[in-house]
Amino acid sequence: MEENKVEVLMIEDSPGDIRLAQIALKKANILNKLTVVEDGELAIKYLKKEAPFEDATHPNLILLDLNLPKVNGHEVLKFVRSEPSLKMIPVVVLTTSDSEQDVMESYELNANCYITKPVDLERFMEVVRMIESFWIKTVTLPPVGMPG
């Protein structure tokens, strides 16, 4: 059943949002692995498999916050879409911003969807469960570790 394991990379700097996502995703009925990196610079290093992430596996799905330290989410998205070995990975923008400019720029950079994080705890958990239900249980994702 290991072949059904879903690798999710969450790029998020809010410890509270990370913890809530971990709790919601642990309730999934399939095997999955959630890796978290807390800034955009580390996210790019992870995706490039640079130190300290030499053994990283390309994820099947990326959950991306926009308001990140060091390198913002749009720059991370631009990097992902420019790399042949990464550009097929679905990217779900999950951010507090409801700015029309952020929404437009995310879609211009080929985000797969844009979700504004609810501030309410229960609603946030529900959104993460919906992401898990659709992106992990329903759609067919590209395989982990695609050649590049």
N, CA, C and O atoms as a GROMACS GRO file, in nm:
protein
  592
    1MET      N    1   0.083  -0.121   0.000
    1MET     CA    2   0.000   0.000   0.000
    1MET      C    3   0.086   0.125   0.000
    1MET      O    4   0.034   0.236  -0.014
    2GLU      N    5   0.217   0.109   0.015
    2GLU     CA    6   0.310   0.221   0.016
    2GLU      C    7   0.301   0.304  -0.112
    2GLU      O    8   0.324   0.425  -0.109
    3GLU      N    9   0.267   0.240  -0.226
    3GLU     CA   10   0.260   0.313  -0.351
    3GLU      C   11   0.147   0.416  -0.352
    3GLU      O   12   0.148   0.505  -0.437
    4ASN      N   13   0.051   0.407  -0.260
    4ASN     CA   14  -0.057   0.504  -0.251
    4ASN      C   15  -0.025   0.621  -0.159
    4ASN      O   16  -0.109   0.709  -0.139
    5LYS      N   17   0.094   0.621  -0.105
    5LYS     CA   18   0.133   0.728  -0.015
    5LYS      C   19   0.138   0.861  -0.089
    5LYS      O   20   0.196   0.870  -0.197
    6VAL      N   21   0.077   0.963  -0.032
    6VAL     CA   22   0.074   1.094  -0.092
    6VAL      C   23   0.169   1.185  -0.016
    6VAL      O   24   0.159   1.201   0.106
    7GLU      N   25   0.261   1.245  -0.089
    7GLU     CA   26   0.358   1.338  -0.031
    7GLU      C   27   0.304   1.480  -0.047
    7GLU      O   28   0.285   1.528  -0.158
    8VAL      N   29   0.280   1.546   0.066
    8VAL     CA   30   0.229   1.683   0.066
    8VAL      C   31   0.337   1.773   0.125
    8VAL      O   32   0.390   1.746   0.232
    9LEU      N   33   0.369   1.880   0.053
    9LEU     CA   34   0.462   1.981   0.103
    9LEU      C   35   0.381   2.103   0.140
    9LEU      O   36   0.313   2.161   0.056
   10MET      N   37   0.388   2.141   0.268
   10MET     CA   38   0.320   2.262   0.314
   10MET      C   39   0.425   2.368   0.337
   10MET      O   40   0.520   2.348   0.413
   11ILE      N   41   0.408   2.481   0.270
   11ILE     CA   42   0.501   2.593   0.284
   11ILE      C   43   0.424   2.701   0.360
   11ILE      O   44   0.343   2.774   0.303
   12GLU      N   45   0.452   2.710   0.489
   12GLU     CA   46   0.370   2.788   0.582
   12GLU      C   47   0.455   2.832   0.700
   12GLU      O   48   0.534   2.754   0.753
   13ASP      N   49   0.440   2.958   0.742
   13ASP     CA   50   0.519   3.008   0.855
   13ASP      C   51   0.438   3.025   0.984
   13ASP      O   52   0.494   3.063   1.087
   14SER      N   53   0.310   2.998   0.981
   14SER     CA   54   0.227   3.012   1.101
   14SER      C   55   0.221   2.878   1.176
   14SER      O   56   0.161   2.782   1.127
   15PRO      N   57   0.282   2.872   1.296
   15PRO     CA   58   0.279   2.746   1.372
   15PRO      C   59   0.137   2.696   1.399
   15PRO      O   60   0.113   2.575   1.398
   16GLY      N   61   0.044   2.786   1.423
   16GLY     CA   62  -0.094   2.746   1.449
   16GLY      C   63  -0.158   2.682   1.327
   16GLY      O   64  -0.226   2.579   1.339
   17ASP      N   65  -0.138   2.741   1.211
   17ASP     CA   66  -0.194   2.685   1.087
   17ASP      C   67  -0.128   2.552   1.052
   17ASP      O   68  -0.194   2.461   1.002
   18ILE      N   69   0.001   2.541   1.078
   18ILE     CA   70   0.072   2.414   1.054
   18ILE      C   71   0.011   2.305   1.140
   18ILE      O   72  -0.020   2.196   1.092
   19ARG      N   73  -0.007   2.335   1.268
   19ARG     CA   74  -0.060   2.235   1.361
   19ARG      C   75  -0.202   2.192   1.322
   19ARG      O   76  -0.235   2.073   1.325
   20LEU      N   77  -0.285   2.288   1.285
   20LEU     CA   78  -0.423   2.255   1.245
   20LEU      C   79  -0.423   2.168   1.120
   20LEU      O   80  -0.501   2.073   1.112
   21ALA      N   81  -0.338   2.200   1.024
   21ALA     CA   82  -0.330   2.118   0.903
   21ALA      C   83  -0.282   1.978   0.936
   21ALA      O   84  -0.333   1.880   0.880
   22GLN      N   85  -0.185   1.966   1.026
   22GLN     CA   86  -0.136   1.834   1.066
   22GLN      C   87  -0.247   1.752   1.128
   22GLN      O   88  -0.263   1.634   1.096
   23ILE      N   89  -0.324   1.813   1.216
   23ILE     CA   90  -0.435   1.742   1.282
   23ILE      C   91  -0.539   1.698   1.179
   23ILE      O   92  -0.582   1.583   1.180
   24ALA      N   93  -0.578   1.789   1.090
   24ALA     CA   94  -0.681   1.756   0.990
   24ALA      C   95  -0.633   1.647   0.896
   24ALA      O   96  -0.709   1.556   0.863
   25LEU      N   97  -0.508   1.654   0.851
   25LEU     CA   98  -0.457   1.555   0.756
   25LEU      C   99  -0.432   1.419   0.820
   25LEU      O  100  -0.436   1.317   0.752
   26LYS      N  101  -0.407   1.415   0.951
   26LYS     CA  102  -0.386   1.287   1.018
   26LYS      C  103  -0.514   1.204   1.020
   26LYS      O  104  -0.509   1.082   1.036
   27LYS      N  105  -0.627   1.270   1.004
   27LYS     CA  106  -0.755   1.198   1.005
   27LYS      C  107  -0.786   1.135   0.870
   27LYS      O  108  -0.890   1.070   0.855
   28ALA      N  109  -0.698   1.152   0.772
   28ALA     CA  110  -0.721   1.094   0.640
   28ALA      C  111  -0.717   0.942   0.648
   28ALA      O  112  -0.646   0.886   0.731
   29ASN      N  113  -0.793   0.878   0.563
   29ASN     CA  114  -0.800   0.731   0.562
   29ASN      C  115  -0.697   0.668   0.469
   29ASN      O  116  -0.699   0.546   0.449
   30ILE      N  117  -0.608   0.748   0.413
   30ILE     CA  118  -0.503   0.696   0.327
   30ILE      C  119  -0.368   0.734   0.386
   30ILE      O  120  -0.358   0.824   0.468
   31LEU      N  121  -0.266   0.664   0.342
   31LEU     CA  122  -0.133   0.699   0.386
   31LEU      C  123  -0.093   0.831   0.323
   31LEU      O  124  -0.110   0.850   0.203
   32ASN      N  125  -0.040   0.921   0.401
   32ASN     CA  126   0.015   1.042   0.344
   32ASN      C  127   0.126   1.094   0.434
   32ASN      O  128   0.133   1.060   0.552
   33LYS      N  129   0.211   1.175   0.377
   33LYS     CA  130   0.322   1.233   0.450
   33LYS      C  131   0.314   1.383   0.431
   33LYS      O  132   0.310   1.432   0.318
   34LEU      N  133   0.313   1.457   0.541
   34LEU     CA  134   0.313   1.602   0.536
   34LEU      C  135   0.450   1.652   0.578
   34LEU      O  136   0.494   1.628   0.691
   35THR      N  137   0.516   1.722   0.487
   35THR     CA  138   0.643   1.787   0.518
   35THR      C  139   0.616   1.936   0.522
   35THR      O  140   0.545   1.989   0.437
   36VAL      N  141   0.672   2.004   0.621
   36VAL     CA  142   0.650   2.148   0.636
   36VAL      C  143   0.783   2.221   0.627
   36VAL      O  144   0.881   2.182   0.692
   37VAL      N  145   0.787   2.325   0.546
   37VAL     CA  146   0.899   2.419   0.548
   37VAL      C  147   0.840   2.556   0.576
   37VAL      O  148   0.730   2.588   0.530
   38GLU      N  149   0.913   2.638   0.653
   38GLU     CA  150   0.853   2.757   0.710
   38GLU      C  151   0.889   2.889   0.643
   38GLU      O  152   0.850   2.995   0.691
   39ASP      N  153   0.963   2.885   0.532
   39ASP     CA  154   0.983   3.007   0.456
   39ASP      C  155   1.009   2.972   0.310
   39ASP      O  156   1.039   2.858   0.276
   40GLY      N  157   0.997   3.073   0.225
   40GLY     CA  158   1.010   3.050   0.082
   40GLY      C  159   1.149   3.007   0.038
   40GLY      O  160   1.164   2.928  -0.055
   41GLU      N  161   1.250   3.059   0.105
   41GLU     CA  162   1.388   3.021   0.071
   41GLU      C  163   1.412   2.873   0.098
   41GLU      O  164   1.470   2.803   0.015
   42LEU      N  165   1.366   2.825   0.214
   42LEU     CA  166   1.379   2.683   0.246
   42LEU      C  167   1.295   2.597   0.152
   42LEU      O  168   1.335   2.486   0.116
   43ALA      N  169   1.180   2.648   0.110
   43ALA     CA  170   1.095   2.573   0.018
   43ALA      C  171   1.168   2.548  -0.114
   43ALA      O  172   1.164   2.437  -0.167
   44ILE      N  173   1.234   2.650  -0.165
   44ILE     CA  174   1.307   2.634  -0.291
   44ILE      C  175   1.424   2.538  -0.272
   44ILE      O  176   1.452   2.456  -0.359
   45LYS      N  177   1.494   2.548  -0.158
   45LYS     CA  178   1.603   2.453  -0.131
   45LYS      C  179   1.549   2.310  -0.124
   45LYS      O  180   1.610   2.217  -0.176
   46TYR      N  181   1.435   2.294  -0.059
   46TYR     CA  182   1.372   2.161  -0.048
   46TYR      C  183   1.341   2.106  -0.188
   46TYR      O  184   1.374   1.992  -0.219
   47LEU      N  185   1.279   2.187  -0.269
   47LEU     CA  186   1.239   2.143  -0.403
   47LEU      C  187   1.358   2.118  -0.495
   47LEU      O  188   1.350   2.037  -0.587
   48LYS      N  189   1.468   2.188  -0.470
   48LYS     CA  190   1.591   2.166  -0.547
   48LYS      C  191   1.675   2.052  -0.490
   48LYS      O  192   1.775   2.010  -0.549
   49LYS      N  193   1.631   2.002  -0.373
   49LYS     CA  194   1.704   1.897  -0.300
   49LYS      C  195   1.845   1.943  -0.261
   49LYS      O  196   1.942   1.868  -0.268
   50GLU      N  197   1.852   2.069  -0.219
   50GLU     CA  198   1.978   2.126  -0.171
   50GLU      C  199   1.986   2.107  -0.020
   50GLU      O  200   1.884   2.086   0.046
   51ALA      N  201   2.107   2.116   0.035
   51ALA     CA  202   2.128   2.101   0.180
   51ALA      C  203   2.034   2.193   0.256
   51ALA      O  204   2.020   2.310   0.220
   52PRO      N  205   1.970   2.144   0.358
   52PRO     CA  206   1.981   2.012   0.422
   52PRO      C  207   1.877   1.911   0.371
   52PRO      O  208   1.842   1.818   0.444
   53PHE      N  209   1.829   1.927   0.250
   53PHE     CA  210   1.719   1.846   0.199
   53PHE      C  211   1.761   1.753   0.085
   53PHE      O  212   1.680   1.726  -0.004
   54GLU      N  213   1.881   1.705   0.084
   54GLU     CA  214   1.930   1.622  -0.026
   54GLU      C  215   1.845   1.497  -0.049
   54GLU      O  216   1.837   1.448  -0.162
   55ASP      N  217   1.782   1.445   0.055
   55ASP     CA  218   1.702   1.323   0.043
   55ASP      C  219   1.553   1.351   0.025
   55ASP      O  220   1.471   1.259   0.034
   56ALA      N  221   1.518   1.476  -0.001
   56ALA     CA  222   1.376   1.512  -0.018
   56ALA      C  223   1.318   1.444  -0.141
   56ALA      O  224   1.387   1.422  -0.241
   57THR      N  225   1.191   1.412  -0.133
   57THR     CA  226   1.118   1.356  -0.246
   57THR      C  227   1.028   1.466  -0.301
   57THR      O  228   0.970   1.542  -0.224
   58HIS      N  229   1.018   1.475  -0.432
   58HIS     CA  230   0.925   1.574  -0.488
   58HIS      C  231   0.785   1.540  -0.440
   58HIS      O  232   0.744   1.424  -0.445
   59PRO      N  233   0.711   1.640  -0.394
   59PRO     CA  234   0.575   1.614  -0.344
   59PRO      C  235   0.477   1.588  -0.457
   59PRO      O  236   0.501   1.622  -0.573
   60ASN      N  237   0.362   1.528  -0.419
   60ASN     CA  238   0.251   1.513  -0.513
   60ASN      C  239   0.165   1.639  -0.513
   60ASN      O  240   0.096   1.668  -0.611
   61LEU      N  241   0.170   1.715  -0.402
   61LEU     CA  242   0.084   1.831  -0.383
   61LEU      C  243   0.157   1.933  -0.297
   61LEU      O  244   0.226   1.896  -0.201
   62ILE      N  245   0.143   2.062  -0.332
   62ILE     CA  246   0.202   2.170  -0.252
   62ILE      C  247   0.091   2.258  -0.200
   62ILE      O  248   0.005   2.304  -0.276
   63LEU      N  249   0.092   2.283  -0.068
   63LEU     CA  250   0.004   2.381  -0.004
   63LEU      C  251   0.092   2.503   0.024
   63LEU      O  252   0.189   2.493   0.099
   64LEU      N  253   0.059   2.616  -0.036
   64LEU     CA  254   0.148   2.732  -0.036
   64LEU      C  255   0.083   2.856   0.024
   64LEU      O  256  -0.020   2.903  -0.024
   65ASP      N  257   0.146   2.908   0.129
   65ASP     CA  258   0.107   3.038   0.182
   65ASP      C  259   0.177   3.144   0.097
   65ASP      O  260   0.284   3.118   0.041
   66LEU      N  261   0.119   3.261   0.085
   66LEU     CA  262   0.183   3.368   0.007
   66LEU      C  263   0.273   3.456   0.092
   66LEU      O  264   0.379   3.500   0.048
   67ASN      N  265   0.230   3.483   0.215
   67ASN     CA  266   0.301   3.576   0.302
   67ASN      C  267   0.408   3.503   0.381
   67ASN      O  268   0.392   3.471   0.499
   68LEU      N  269   0.520   3.477   0.313
   68LEU     CA  270   0.629   3.399   0.372
   68LEU      C  271   0.750   3.488   0.396
   68LEU      O  272   0.773   3.584   0.323
   69PRO      N  273   0.830   3.454   0.498
   69PRO     CA  274   0.956   3.526   0.515
   69PRO      C  275   1.057   3.486   0.408
   69PRO      O  276   1.048   3.379   0.348
   70LYS      N  277   1.152   3.572   0.384
   70LYS     CA  278   1.267   3.554   0.293
   70LYS      C  279   1.228   3.558   0.147
   70LYS      O  280   1.270   3.648   0.075
   71VAL      N  281   1.148   3.462   0.100
   71VAL     CA  282   1.101   3.459  -0.040
   71VAL      C  283   0.950   3.439  -0.034
   71VAL      O  284   0.902   3.343   0.028
   72ASN      N  285   0.874   3.529  -0.097
   72ASN     CA  286   0.727   3.518  -0.084
   72ASN      C  287   0.671   3.403  -0.168
   72ASN      O  288   0.740   3.345  -0.252
   73GLY      N  289   0.545   3.372  -0.143
   73GLY     CA  290   0.480   3.260  -0.208
   73GLY      C  291   0.472   3.272  -0.358
   73GLY      O  292   0.482   3.171  -0.429
   74HIS      N  293   0.453   3.393  -0.410
   74HIS     CA  294   0.448   3.409  -0.555
   74HIS      C  295   0.582   3.373  -0.619
   74HIS      O  296   0.586   3.315  -0.728
   75GLU      N  297   0.692   3.408  -0.553
   75GLU     CA  298   0.824   3.372  -0.605
   75GLU      C  299   0.845   3.220  -0.602
   75GLU      O  300   0.904   3.163  -0.693
   76VAL      N  301   0.796   3.156  -0.496
   76VAL     CA  302   0.805   3.010  -0.488
   76VAL      C  303   0.723   2.948  -0.601
   76VAL      O  304   0.770   2.856  -0.668
   77LEU      N  305   0.602   2.998  -0.621
   77LEU     CA  306   0.516   2.947  -0.728
   77LEU      C  307   0.582   2.966  -0.865
   77LEU      O  308   0.579   2.876  -0.949
   78LYS      N  309   0.641   3.083  -0.886
   78LYS     CA  310   0.711   3.110  -1.013
   78LYS      C  311   0.825   3.009  -1.032
   78LYS      O  312   0.846   2.960  -1.143
   79PHE      N  313   0.899   2.979  -0.924
   79PHE     CA  314   1.007   2.880  -0.932
   79PHE      C  315   0.952   2.742  -0.969
   79PHE      O  316   1.004   2.676  -1.058
   80VAL      N  317   0.846   2.700  -0.899
   80VAL     CA  318   0.788   2.567  -0.924
   80VAL      C  319   0.746   2.555  -1.070
   80VAL      O  320   0.773   2.453  -1.135
   81ARG      N  321   0.680   2.656  -1.121
   81ARG     CA  322   0.628   2.649  -1.258
   81ARG      C  323   0.739   2.661  -1.364
   81ARG      O  324   0.716   2.629  -1.481
   82SER      N  325   0.858   2.706  -1.325
   82SER     CA  326   0.968   2.720  -1.421
   82SER      C  327   1.056   2.595  -1.429
   82SER      O  328   1.139   2.584  -1.519
   83GLU      N  329   1.038   2.503  -1.336
   83GLU     CA  330   1.121   2.383  -1.331
   83GLU      C  331   1.051   2.265  -1.396
   83GLU      O  332   0.942   2.227  -1.353
   84PRO      N  333   1.111   2.206  -1.500
   84PRO     CA  334   1.046   2.093  -1.569
   84PRO      C  335   1.009   1.977  -1.477
   84PRO      O  336   0.906   1.912  -1.498
   85SER      N  337   1.090   1.950  -1.375
   85SER     CA  338   1.061   1.836  -1.287
   85SER      C  339   0.955   1.869  -1.182
   85SER      O  340   0.909   1.780  -1.110
   86LEU      N  341   0.915   1.996  -1.171
   86LEU     CA  342   0.820   2.037  -1.067
   86LEU      C  343   0.690   2.094  -1.124
   86LEU      O  344   0.587   2.093  -1.055
   87LYS      N  345   0.691   2.142  -1.245
   87LYS     CA  346   0.580   2.223  -1.295
   87LYS      C  347   0.446   2.150  -1.301
   87LYS      O  348   0.341   2.215  -1.308
   88MET      N  349   0.447   2.017  -1.298
   88MET     CA  350   0.321   1.942  -1.302
   88MET      C  351   0.259   1.923  -1.164
   88MET      O  352   0.145   1.878  -1.153
   89ILE      N  353   0.333   1.956  -1.058
   89ILE     CA  354   0.281   1.937  -0.922
   89ILE      C  355   0.169   2.039  -0.896
   89ILE      O  356   0.191   2.159  -0.913
   90PRO      N  357   0.052   1.993  -0.854
   90PRO     CA  358  -0.054   2.087  -0.820
   90PRO      C  359  -0.014   2.173  -0.701
   90PRO      O  360   0.041   2.125  -0.602
   91VAL      N  361  -0.043   2.303  -0.714
   91VAL     CA  362  -0.015   2.398  -0.607
   91VAL      C  363  -0.146   2.462  -0.564
   91VAL      O  364  -0.215   2.527  -0.642
   92VAL      N  365  -0.179   2.441  -0.436
   92VAL     CA  366  -0.297   2.502  -0.375
   92VAL      C  367  -0.248   2.619  -0.292
   92VAL      O  368  -0.179   2.600  -0.192
   93VAL      N  369  -0.285   2.741  -0.332
   93VAL     CA  370  -0.251   2.858  -0.253
   93VAL      C  371  -0.351   2.863  -0.138
   93VAL      O  372  -0.472   2.867  -0.158
   94LEU      N  373  -0.297   2.862  -0.016
   94LEU     CA  374  -0.378   2.864   0.106
   94LEU      C  375  -0.322   2.977   0.191
   94LEU      O  376  -0.220   2.961   0.258
   95THR      N  377  -0.390   3.091   0.189
   95THR     CA  378  -0.332   3.212   0.246
   95THR      C  379  -0.438   3.299   0.312
   95THR      O  380  -0.557   3.281   0.288
   96THR      N  381  -0.395   3.391   0.395
   96THR     CA  382  -0.489   3.483   0.461
   96THR      C  383  -0.532   3.596   0.368
   96THR      O  384  -0.633   3.661   0.393
   97SER      N  385  -0.456   3.620   0.262
   97SER     CA  386  -0.485   3.733   0.173
   97SER      C  387  -0.608   3.706   0.088
   97SER      O  388  -0.621   3.600   0.026
   98ASP      N  389  -0.698   3.804   0.085
   98ASP     CA  390  -0.811   3.795  -0.007
   98ASP      C  391  -0.800   3.906  -0.111
   98ASP      O  392  -0.898   3.942  -0.176
   99SER      N  393  -0.679   3.960  -0.126
   99SER     CA  394  -0.652   4.067  -0.221
   99SER      C  395  -0.672   4.018  -0.364
   99SER      O  396  -0.621   3.913  -0.403
  100GLU      N  397  -0.747   4.095  -0.442
  100GLU     CA  398  -0.771   4.060  -0.581
  100GLU      C  399  -0.639   4.049  -0.657
  100GLU      O  400  -0.624   3.964  -0.745
  101GLN      N  401  -0.544   4.135  -0.624
  101GLN     CA  402  -0.413   4.132  -0.690
  101GLN      C  403  -0.341   4.000  -0.661
  101GLN      O  404  -0.282   3.941  -0.751
  102ASP      N  405  -0.346   3.952  -0.535
  102ASP     CA  406  -0.284   3.824  -0.501
  102ASP      C  407  -0.352   3.708  -0.573
  102ASP      O  408  -0.285   3.617  -0.621
  103VAL      N  409  -0.484   3.713  -0.581
  103VAL     CA  410  -0.559   3.608  -0.650
  103VAL      C  411  -0.519   3.606  -0.798
  103VAL      O  412  -0.487   3.500  -0.852
  104MET      N  413  -0.521   3.722  -0.862
  104MET     CA  414  -0.488   3.731  -1.005
  104MET      C  415  -0.344   3.685  -1.031
  104MET      O  416  -0.320   3.607  -1.124
  105GLU      N  417  -0.250   3.732  -0.950
  105GLU     CA  418  -0.110   3.694  -0.971
  105GLU      C  419  -0.090   3.544  -0.951
  105GLU      O  420  -0.014   3.481  -1.025
  106SER      N  421  -0.158   3.487  -0.854
  106SER     CA  422  -0.147   3.342  -0.830
  106SER      C  423  -0.194   3.262  -0.950
  106SER      O  424  -0.128   3.168  -0.992
  107TYR      N  425  -0.309   3.300  -1.006
  107TYR     CA  426  -0.360   3.229  -1.122
  107TYR      C  427  -0.275   3.256  -1.247
  107TYR      O  428  -0.258   3.168  -1.331
  108GLU      N  429  -0.222   3.378  -1.259
  108GLU     CA  430  -0.132   3.408  -1.371
  108GLU      C  431  -0.007   3.321  -1.365
  108GLU      O  432   0.051   3.287  -1.469
  109LEU      N  433   0.035   3.285  -1.244
  109LEU     CA  434   0.151   3.198  -1.224
  109LEU      C  435   0.111   3.050  -1.224
  109LEU      O  436   0.192   2.963  -1.191
  110ASN      N  437  -0.012   3.023  -1.262
  110ASN     CA  438  -0.065   2.887  -1.278
  110ASN      C  439  -0.085   2.810  -1.148
  110ASN      O  440  -0.059   2.689  -1.143
  111ALA      N  441  -0.130   2.878  -1.044
  111ALA     CA  442  -0.176   2.806  -0.925
  111ALA      C  443  -0.296   2.722  -0.966
  111ALA      O  444  -0.372   2.762  -1.054
  112ASN      N  445  -0.312   2.606  -0.903
  112ASN     CA  446  -0.426   2.521  -0.937
  112ASN      C  447  -0.554   2.568  -0.869
  112ASN      O  448  -0.663   2.548  -0.923
  113CYS      N  449  -0.542   2.628  -0.753
  113CYS     CA  450  -0.657   2.691  -0.689
  113CYS      C  451  -0.608   2.788  -0.582
  113CYS      O  452  -0.493   2.782  -0.538
  114TYR      N  453  -0.697   2.875  -0.540
  114TYR     CA  454  -0.665   2.980  -0.443
  114TYR      C  455  -0.771   2.975  -0.334
  114TYR      O  456  -0.890   2.989  -0.362
  115ILE      N  457  -0.727   2.956  -0.211
  115ILE     CA  458  -0.820   2.948  -0.099
  115ILE      C  459  -0.777   3.048   0.007
  115ILE      O  460  -0.662   3.048   0.051
  116THR      N  461  -0.870   3.134   0.048
  116THR     CA  462  -0.842   3.227   0.156
  116THR      C  463  -0.868   3.154   0.288
  116THR      O  464  -0.976   3.101   0.311
  117LYS      N  465  -0.765   3.153   0.374
  117LYS     CA  466  -0.777   3.083   0.503
  117LYS      C  467  -0.884   3.149   0.589
  117LYS      O  468  -0.882   3.271   0.609
  118PRO      N  469  -0.975   3.070   0.638
  118PRO     CA  470  -1.072   3.125   0.734
  118PRO      C  471  -1.002   3.154   0.867
  118PRO      O  472  -0.908   3.085   0.904
  119VAL      N  473  -1.047   3.257   0.938
  119VAL     CA  474  -0.989   3.287   1.068
  119VAL      C  475  -1.048   3.200   1.178
  119VAL      O  476  -0.986   3.179   1.281
  120ASP      N  477  -1.168   3.148   1.155
  120ASP     CA  478  -1.236   3.062   1.251
  120ASP      C  479  -1.171   2.923   1.251
  120ASP      O  480  -1.151   2.864   1.145
  121LEU      N  481  -1.139   2.872   1.367
  121LEU     CA  482  -1.070   2.744   1.384
  121LEU      C  483  -1.145   2.629   1.316
  121LEU      O  484  -1.086   2.554   1.239
  122GLU      N  485  -1.273   2.614   1.345
  122GLU     CA  486  -1.350   2.504   1.287
  122GLU      C  487  -1.358   2.514   1.135
  122GLU      O  488  -1.348   2.413   1.066
  123ARG      N  489  -1.376   2.634   1.085
  123ARG     CA  490  -1.384   2.654   0.940
  123ARG      C  491  -1.249   2.622   0.874
  123ARG      O  492  -1.245   2.565   0.765
  124PHE      N  493  -1.138   2.659   0.939
  124PHE     CA  494  -1.006   2.627   0.885
  124PHE      C  495  -0.988   2.476   0.876
  124PHE      O  496  -0.940   2.425   0.775
  125MET      N  497  -1.026   2.405   0.982
  125MET     CA  498  -1.016   2.258   0.981
  125MET      C  499  -1.101   2.200   0.868
  125MET      O  500  -1.060   2.106   0.801
  126GLU      N  501  -1.220   2.257   0.848
  126GLU     CA  502  -1.308   2.210   0.742
  126GLU      C  503  -1.244   2.233   0.604
  126GLU      O  504  -1.253   2.146   0.517
  127VAL      N  505  -1.180   2.348   0.584
  127VAL     CA  506  -1.114   2.376   0.457
  127VAL      C  507  -1.001   2.277   0.431
  127VAL      O  508  -0.987   2.227   0.320
  128VAL      N  509  -0.921   2.247   0.534
  128VAL     CA  510  -0.812   2.150   0.517
  128VAL      C  511  -0.870   2.012   0.484
  128VAL      O  512  -0.814   1.941   0.400
  129ARG      N  513  -0.979   1.975   0.548
  129ARG     CA  514  -1.043   1.846   0.517
  129ARG      C  515  -1.095   1.843   0.374
  129ARG      O  516  -1.088   1.740   0.308
  130MET      N  517  -1.147   1.957   0.326
  130MET     CA  518  -1.195   1.962   0.187
  130MET      C  519  -1.078   1.952   0.089
  130MET      O  520  -1.089   1.885  -0.014
  131ILE      N  521  -0.966   2.016   0.121
  131ILE     CA  522  -0.847   2.004   0.037
  131ILE      C  523  -0.804   1.858   0.033
  131ILE      O  524  -0.776   1.804  -0.074
  132GLU      N  525  -0.799   1.797   0.148
  132GLU     CA  526  -0.759   1.656   0.157
  132GLU      C  527  -0.857   1.567   0.079
  132GLU      O  528  -0.815   1.477   0.007
  133SER      N  529  -0.986   1.593   0.094
  133SER     CA  530  -1.086   1.512   0.026
  133SER      C  531  -1.073   1.523  -0.126
  133SER      O  532  -1.078   1.422  -0.196
  134PHE      N  533  -1.056   1.644  -0.176
  134PHE     CA  534  -1.048   1.662  -0.320
  134PHE      C  535  -0.910   1.627  -0.375
  134PHE      O  536  -0.898   1.543  -0.464
  135TRP      N  537  -0.806   1.692  -0.322
  135TRP     CA  538  -0.673   1.681  -0.381
  135TRP      C  539  -0.602   1.551  -0.348
  135TRP      O  540  -0.514   1.508  -0.424
  136ILE      N  541  -0.638   1.487  -0.237
  136ILE     CA  542  -0.568   1.363  -0.201
  136ILE      C  543  -0.653   1.240  -0.229
  136ILE      O  544  -0.601   1.139  -0.275
  137LYS      N  545  -0.783   1.248  -0.204
  137LYS     CA  546  -0.867   1.129  -0.221
  137LYS      C  547  -0.938   1.122  -0.355
  137LYS      O  548  -0.972   1.012  -0.399
  138THR      N  549  -0.961   1.235  -0.422
  138THR     CA  550  -1.043   1.234  -0.542
  138THR      C  551  -0.962   1.241  -0.671
  138THR      O  552  -0.980   1.157  -0.759
  139VAL      N  553  -0.876   1.339  -0.684
  139VAL     CA  554  -0.804   1.356  -0.810
  139VAL      C  555  -0.686   1.259  -0.821
  139VAL      O  556  -0.638   1.207  -0.721
  140THR      N  557  -0.643   1.237  -0.944
  140THR     CA  558  -0.522   1.159  -0.967
  140THR      C  559  -0.406   1.258  -0.973
  140THR      O  560  -0.403   1.345  -1.060
  141LEU      N  561  -0.312   1.243  -0.882
  141LEU     CA  562  -0.198   1.333  -0.874
  141LEU      C  563  -0.080   1.278  -0.953
  141LEU      O  564  -0.072   1.157  -0.976
  142PRO      N  565   0.011   1.366  -0.996
  142PRO     CA  566   0.131   1.315  -1.063
  142PRO      C  567   0.212   1.230  -0.966
  142PRO      O  568   0.206   1.254  -0.845
  143PRO      N  569   0.286   1.134  -1.015
  143PRO     CA  570   0.363   1.047  -0.925
  143PRO      C  571   0.472   1.122  -0.850
  143PRO      O  572   0.525   1.222  -0.898
  144VAL      N  573   0.505   1.071  -0.732
  144VAL     CA  574   0.614   1.127  -0.650
  144VAL      C  575   0.746   1.104  -0.723
  144VAL      O  576   0.765   1.003  -0.791
  145GLY      N  577   0.836   1.200  -0.708
  145GLY     CA  578   0.970   1.182  -0.761
  145GLY      C  579   0.976   1.175  -0.912
  145GLY      O  580   1.051   1.096  -0.968
  146MET      N  581   0.896   1.257  -0.977
  146MET     CA  582   0.894   1.258  -1.124
  146MET      C  583   1.033   1.283  -1.178
  146MET      O  584   1.111   1.355  -1.116
  147PRO      N  585   1.067   1.226  -1.290
  147PRO     CA  586   1.199   1.248  -1.347
  147PRO      C  587   1.217   1.395  -1.383
  147PRO      O  588   1.122   1.465  -1.418
  148GLY      N  589   1.340   1.440  -1.374
  148GLY     CA  590   1.362   1.578  -1.408
  148GLY      C  591   1.497   1.600  -1.443
  148GLY      O  592   1.534   1.713  -1.475
   0.00000   0.00000   0.00000
